[in-house]
């Protein structure tokens, strides 16, 4: 599986963005697909996750503002981000864990999100 992230950009505080993560392989082989972010000088942190069964999980900072969803027919996961704040500025990465224990985890290339007036 390969992941291609897109949708980042510059947005004003309070604005919205939707990130997309397209998987080259089938979703059937992915156990968890999630979004991480890394701000300058900070560690990479989990933002939101969606499991094979459709369960979702969010970081406290994302709850109520971000929504992770998927389109299985398009092999794509989305991160809808609303009410963006300056502290959401970071490079956002999609990440996948396989259903096979022997398979390596996969990272997308990252997409820059900048929240600034």
Secondary structure as the mmCIF struct_conf table of DSSP 4:
data_model
#
loop_
_struct_conf.conf_type_id
_struct_conf.id
_struct_conf.beg_label_comp_id
_struct_conf.beg_label_asym_id
_struct_conf.beg_label_seq_id
_struct_conf.end_label_comp_id
_struct_conf.end_label_asym_id
_struct_conf.end_label_seq_id
STRN STRN1 UNK A 3 UNK A 6
STRN STRN2 UNK A 9 UNK A 11
TURN_TY1_P TURN_TY1_P1 UNK A 13 UNK A 14
STRN STRN3 UNK A 17 UNK A 23
BEND BEND1 UNK A 24 UNK A 25
HELX_RH_3T_P HELX_RH_3T_P1 UNK A 27 UNK A 29
STRN STRN4 UNK A 30 UNK A 38
TURN_TY1_P TURN_TY1_P2 UNK A 40 UNK A 41
BEND BEND2 UNK A 42 UNK A 42
STRN STRN5 UNK A 45 UNK A 51
TURN_TY1_P TURN_TY1_P3 UNK A 52 UNK A 53
STRN STRN6 UNK A 56 UNK A 58
TURN_TY1_P TURN_TY1_P4 UNK A 60 UNK A 65
STRN STRN7 UNK A 66 UNK A 71
HELX_RH_3T_P HELX_RH_3T_P2 UNK A 72 UNK A 74
TURN_TY1_P TURN_TY1_P5 UNK A 75 UNK A 75
STRN STRN8 UNK A 76 UNK A 81
BEND BEND3 UNK A 83 UNK A 83
HELX_RH_3T_P HELX_RH_3T_P3 UNK A 86 UNK A 88
STRN STRN9 UNK A 90 UNK A 98
BEND BEND4 UNK A 99 UNK A 100
TURN_TY1_P TURN_TY1_P6 UNK A 101 UNK A 102
BEND BEND5 UNK A 103 UNK A 103
HELX_LH_PP_P HELX_LH_PP_P1 UNK A 104 UNK A 105
STRN STRN10 UNK A 106 UNK A 107
STRN STRN11 UNK A 111 UNK A 115
#
